[in-house]
Amino acid sequence: MDLNFMESVWWVFSQLFKKNLVYRGFKVMPYSTGCKTPLSNFEANSNYKMVLHLLHGQPHPWTLPSNLALCVNSNFVYVKVKSKSNGKIYVVAESRLPELPVEKAKKGTPNGAVDDKTKGSSSNGGKAKNSVVAYEVLDKFQGSSLVGKKYVPLFDYLKEFSDVAFRVVADDYVTSDSGTGIVHCAPAFGEDDYRVCMENQIINKGENLVMAVDDDGCFTERVTDFSGRYVKEADKDIIQADKGRLVKSGSFTHSYPFCWRSDTPLIYRAVPSWFVAVEKLKDQLLENNEKTKWVPAFVKEKRFHNWLENARDWAISRSRFWGTPLPIWISEDGVDIKVIGSVEELERLSGIKVTDLHRHKIDHITIPSPRGEKFGVLHRVEDVFDCWFESGSMPYAYIHYPFENEEFFQKNFPGHFVAEGLDQTRGWFYTLMVLSTALFEKPAFRNLICNGLVLAEDGKKMSKRLKNYPSPMEVIDEYGADALRLYIINSPVVRAEPLRFRKDGVYNVKKDVLLPWYNAYRFLIQNAKRLEVEGLPPFIPHDPTTLLNSLNSLDK
């Protein structure tokens, strides 16, 4: 809400862009087709309903036309089996063999038996409950041996990717508790799918992603058989178009997220996003962490170090109205990109006076194309910054650096200390470190004091909505501020561990510490005053000779 702060945030971003630390990519997020916007995870978690889903070996059949890879777990044992009833051959995780469909066995085969002809093995572990299925095991192998094998995709809408796609990859996110132990990957519609395809160079960072579903949740023209149809409504027809490769179907009821505004089912969808290339900074981040002192030290050495070691590129754009707008102006063809670093620069390039940097005050402003009039004008991208980018910019933006206070900044940066809760390890501590490392190759702070979190007595976060904690003023009025301070300062919170706040705990501090201490003090004062009344000199507590010369045990 402060123009100067916002301008410094623009400057920070422009410096990152100049250092080649910014790129446009995709982030898979919960997406509302009803509102045509991505939602935060908080919003996505706020409206779950129990729904009945058709299950055809894949809970979201509408993602199958966008399939680019199959993923196995390289540590699992897989088997190649042949159905004795119809001669079909399947490859599944050995632990999932019992889930193969129930079919009538041919004569001469024991009901429910798996005829294992692999060398030195005799197993009927593939027996399905109440089944009359017979499968012959042709081969058994580690999942790692499947990696790299090509396969024929269910649909050919993405056949131009054949050179790099439609092959088997491996990742530990594949589990053995459902499905076949082989997971279908559609990078445009799943966070793990996107990550796995990126790691295996099926898609590449910064490249455009083929999106077969539009903003309304309908298939695009690319998916010729289902073009224009809403994805959820097309599920049944997609299953029927599987060219005879459906193995098993059924239905299941489970909890599913809906949009809290439009009440439409959410989908997970890759949305364009701007990223800071944190992975390029990883070594330097770890180096700068070593230059800082943390209390307690284990948070730095374990938790924060591990977080930095596994740091991923940071998606900094958000599809929102309120926030600091991204200072990126771009041409319609995407060739010209201009990142603005100050109000003065925007005024100079646009010829328009700027007094406010919020969206409704600048979104109409255009910049002429550097290639000339015939290439039109540059428009600002619609997104705003992730608020963590703003908080990470705090050391510069609160003093309007570099537009003002340059000498003050040079004398006081890095900051002497920051103090915050353990949850900021992945929040403020992290964003401070990333931006200061990128800008100045230094940590943003010299010392860090980290406290644990004060939780409700039941171990949940304290919540105004749940009213699961006593009023702080009520505790202070009843037991005193000192009892509350002593209770917290002698708790796990000062060791960066959680504390389950108990009102009884404050009472016990008062009863076991403060009252005995106060009573001892009162006993001393009352007797000192009594002796004074009886004609002895006044008792002066800070006079050491009085204490040293006394022969009384209580004085000593």
Backbone hydrogen bonds, N-H to C=O, Kabsch-Sander energy under -0.5 kcal/mol:
donor,donor_aa,acceptor,acceptor_aa,energy
3,L,1,M,-0.5
6,M,2,D,-2.5
7,E,3,L,-2.3
8,S,4,N,-2.0
9,V,5,F,-1.9
10,W,6,M,-2.0
11,W,7,E,-2.1
12,V,8,S,-2.5
13,F,9,V,-2.3
14,S,10,W,-2.6
15,Q,11,W,-2.1
16,L,12,V,-1.8
17,F,13,F,-2.4
18,K,14,S,-2.2
19,K,15,Q,-1.6
20,N,17,F,-1.7
21,L,16,L,-2.5
23,Y,275,F,-1.9
25,G,23,Y,-0.5
25,G,273,S,-3.2
27,K,271,V,-2.3
29,M,27,K,-0.5
29,M,269,R,-2.3
31,Y,267,I,-3.2
32,S,37,T,-2.7
33,T,31,Y,-0.7
36,K,32,S,-1.2
37,T,32,S,-1.4
39,L,30,P,-3.0
44,A,40,S,-2.5
45,N,41,N,-1.8
46,S,43,E,-1.4
47,N,44,A,-0.6
49,K,256,Y,-2.4
51,V,49,K,-0.5
51,V,254,H,-2.9
53,H,51,V,-0.6
53,H,252,F,-3.2
55,L,250,G,-3.4
56,H,54,L,-0.5
56,H,58,Q,-1.0
63,T,60,H,-2.3
64,L,61,P,-1.9
66,S,63,T,-1.6
67,N,64,L,-2.0
68,L,185,C,-2.8
69,A,185,C,-1.2
70,L,167,R,-1.7
71,C,183,V,-3.1
72,V,169,V,-2.6
74,S,72,V,-0.6
76,F,73,N,-1.7
78,Y,141,F,-3.4
79,V,92,V,-3.1
80,K,139,D,-2.4
81,V,79,V,-0.6
81,V,90,Y,-2.8
82,K,136,E,-2.5
83,S,88,K,-3.2
84,K,134,A,-2.4
87,G,83,S,-2.0
90,Y,81,V,-2.7
92,V,79,V,-2.0
93,A,180,T,-2.9
94,E,77,V,-3.1
96,R,93,A,-1.8
97,L,94,E,-1.2
99,E,96,R,-1.9
100,L,97,L,-1.8
105,A,132,V,-0.6
109,T,106,K,-1.4
113,A,110,P,-1.8
115,D,113,A,-0.6
115,D,135,Y,-2.7
116,D,114,V,-1.2
117,K,115,D,-0.8
117,K,137,V,-1.4
121,S,118,T,-1.6
127,K,124,N,-1.3
131,S,128,A,-2.0
135,Y,113,A,-1.0
136,E,82,K,-2.9
137,V,115,D,-2.0
137,V,135,Y,-0.6
138,L,80,K,-3.1
138,L,136,E,-0.6
139,D,80,K,-1.4
141,F,78,Y,-2.6
143,G,76,F,-2.4
144,S,74,S,-1.3
145,S,142,Q,-1.4
146,L,143,G,-1.9
147,V,143,G,-0.6
147,V,144,S,-0.7
148,G,168,V,-3.0
149,K,146,L,-2.0
151,Y,166,F,-2.0
159,K,156,D,-1.2
161,F,158,L,-2.2
162,S,159,K,-1.9
164,V,161,F,-1.3
165,A,161,F,-3.2
166,F,68,L,-2.8
167,R,68,L,-0.6
168,V,149,K,-2.2
169,V,70,L,-3.0
171,D,72,V,-2.3
174,V,171,D,-1.3
181,G,178,S,-0.6
183,V,71,C,-3.1
185,C,69,A,-2.6
186,A,184,H,-0.5
189,F,186,A,-2.7
190,G,187,P,-0.5
194,Y,190,G,-2.7
195,R,191,E,-2.3
196,V,192,D,-3.1
197,C,193,D,-2.4
198,M,194,Y,-2.2
199,E,195,R,-2.8
200,N,196,V,-1.4
201,Q,198,M,-1.7
202,I,197,C,-2.6
203,I,197,C,-1.3
207,E,204,N,-1.8
212,A,210,V,-0.6
214,D,218,C,-3.2
217,G,214,D,-1.9
219,F,229,R,-2.2
220,T,212,A,-2.4
223,V,220,T,-1.2
224,T,222,R,-1.8
226,F,223,V,-1.5
227,S,223,V,-0.7
227,S,224,T,-0.5
228,G,219,F,-3.0
229,R,226,F,-2.1
231,V,217,G,-2.8
233,E,230,Y,-0.7
234,A,230,Y,-1.1
234,A,231,V,-0.6
235,D,231,V,-0.6
235,D,232,K,-0.6
238,I,234,A,-2.3
239,I,235,D,-2.0
240,Q,236,K,-1.8
241,A,237,D,-1.1
242,D,239,I,-1.3
245,R,242,D,-1.2
250,G,55,L,-1.9
252,F,53,H,-2.5
254,H,51,V,-2.4
256,Y,49,K,-3.1
258,F,47,N,-2.8
259,C,264,T,-3.1
263,D,259,C,-1.7
266,L,257,P,-2.2
267,I,31,Y,-2.2
269,R,29,M,-2.3
269,R,267,I,-0.5
270,A,188,A,-2.7
271,V,27,K,-2.7
273,S,25,G,-2.7
275,F,23,Y,-3.3
276,V,314,W,-2.4
277,A,21,L,-2.6
277,A,275,F,-0.5
278,V,276,V,-2.4
280,K,277,A,-1.0
281,L,278,V,-1.7
282,K,279,E,-0.8
285,L,281,L,-2.6
286,L,282,K,-2.2
287,E,283,D,-1.9
288,N,284,Q,-2.7
289,N,285,L,-2.0
290,E,286,L,-1.2
291,K,287,E,-0.6
291,K,288,N,-0.9
292,T,289,N,-1.5
293,K,446,R,-2.4
295,V,448,L,-2.6
299,V,296,P,-1.0
300,K,296,P,-0.6
300,K,297,A,-0.6
301,E,297,A,-2.4
302,K,298,F,-2.5
303,R,298,F,-0.9
304,F,299,V,-3.3
305,H,300,K,-1.4
306,N,302,K,-2.8
307,W,303,R,-1.8
308,L,304,F,-2.5
309,E,305,H,-2.5
310,N,306,N,-1.5
311,A,308,L,-1.6
314,W,276,V,-2.1
315,A,313,D,-0.6
316,I,274,W,-2.6
316,I,314,W,-0.7
317,S,274,W,-0.8
318,R,384,V,-2.8
320,R,318,R,-1.5
326,L,383,D,-2.1
328,I,326,L,-1.2
329,W,327,P,-0.6
329,W,338,K,-3.0
330,I,379,H,-3.0
331,S,336,D,-2.1
334,G,331,S,-1.5
337,I,335,V,-0.5
338,K,329,W,-3.2
340,I,327,P,-2.6
340,I,338,K,-0.6
346,L,342,S,-1.7
347,E,343,V,-2.5
348,R,344,E,-2.4
349,L,345,E,-2.3
350,S,346,L,-2.2
351,G,347,E,-2.4
361,K,358,H,-2.0
362,I,358,H,-0.9
362,I,359,R,-1.1
363,D,359,R,-2.8
365,I,362,I,-1.8
367,I,378,L,-1.8
369,S,376,G,-1.9
372,G,369,S,-1.7
375,F,372,G,-1.6
376,G,373,E,-2.5
378,L,367,I,-3.6
379,H,330,I,-2.3
381,V,328,I,-2.4
384,V,318,R,-2.5
385,F,324,T,-2.9
386,D,316,I,-3.0
389,F,386,D,-2.0
390,E,386,D,-0.9
391,S,387,C,-2.1
392,G,388,W,-2.3
393,S,389,F,-1.0
394,M,391,S,-1.2
396,Y,393,S,-1.8
397,A,393,S,-2.7
398,Y,394,M,-2.1
399,I,396,Y,-0.7
400,H,397,A,-1.2
401,Y,396,Y,-2.9
403,F,400,H,-0.9
404,E,400,H,-1.3
409,F,405,N,-2.3
410,Q,406,E,-2.4
411,K,407,E,-1.9
412,N,408,F,-1.4
413,F,409,F,-1.3
415,G,444,A,-2.5
418,V,447,N,-1.7
420,E,449,I,-1.7
422,L,451,N,-1.9
424,Q,421,G,-2.0
425,T,422,L,-1.9
426,R,423,D,-0.7
429,F,424,Q,-1.5
430,Y,424,Q,-0.9
431,T,427,G,-2.6
432,L,428,W,-2.7
433,M,429,F,-1.8
434,V,430,Y,-2.6
435,L,431,T,-2.2
436,S,432,L,-2.1
437,T,433,M,-2.0
438,A,434,V,-2.3
439,L,435,L,-2.4
440,F,436,S,-2.8
441,E,436,S,-0.6
441,E,437,T,-1.2
442,K,436,S,-1.2
446,R,415,G,-2.4
447,N,416,H,-0.9
448,L,293,K,-2.3
449,I,418,V,-2.7
450,C,295,V,-3.2
450,C,448,L,-0.6
451,N,420,E,-1.8
452,G,493,V,-2.8
455,L,453,L,-0.7
455,L,499,L,-3.6
456,A,460,K,-3.0
457,E,468,N,-0.6
459,G,456,A,-2.2
467,K,463,S,-1.8
468,N,463,S,-0.9
475,V,471,S,-1.9
476,I,472,P,-2.4
477,D,473,M,-2.9
478,E,474,E,-1.9
479,Y,475,V,-2.8
480,G,475,V,-0.6
480,G,476,I,-1.9
484,L,480,G,-1.5
485,R,481,A,-2.6
486,L,482,D,-2.8
487,Y,483,A,-2.1
488,I,484,L,-2.0
489,I,485,R,-2.8
490,N,486,L,-1.2
491,S,488,I,-1.5
494,V,491,S,-1.3
495,R,492,P,-1.9
496,A,493,V,-1.6
497,E,492,P,-2.1
499,L,453,L,-2.5
501,F,455,L,-2.8
501,F,499,L,-0.9
505,G,502,R,-0.8
506,V,502,R,-1.1
507,Y,503,K,-1.9
508,N,504,D,-2.5
509,V,505,G,-1.6
510,K,506,V,-2.0
511,K,507,Y,-2.7
512,D,508,N,-3.2
513,V,509,V,-2.0
514,L,509,V,-2.0
515,L,510,K,-2.8
517,W,513,V,-1.9
518,Y,514,L,-2.8
519,N,515,L,-2.9
520,A,516,P,-2.2
521,Y,517,W,-2.3
522,R,518,Y,-2.8
523,F,519,N,-2.4
524,L,520,A,-2.0
525,I,521,Y,-2.5
526,Q,522,R,-2.8
527,N,523,F,-1.8
528,A,524,L,-2.4
529,K,525,I,-2.6
530,R,526,Q,-1.9
531,L,527,N,-2.3
532,E,528,A,-1.8
533,V,529,K,-2.3
534,E,530,R,-1.5
535,G,532,E,-1.5
536,L,531,L,-2.4
540,I,538,P,-0.6
543,D,540,I,-1.9
546,T,543,D,-0.8
547,L,543,D,-1.0
548,L,544,P,-2.9
549,N,545,T,-2.4
550,S,546,T,-0.7
550,S,547,L,-0.5
556,K,552,N,-2.1
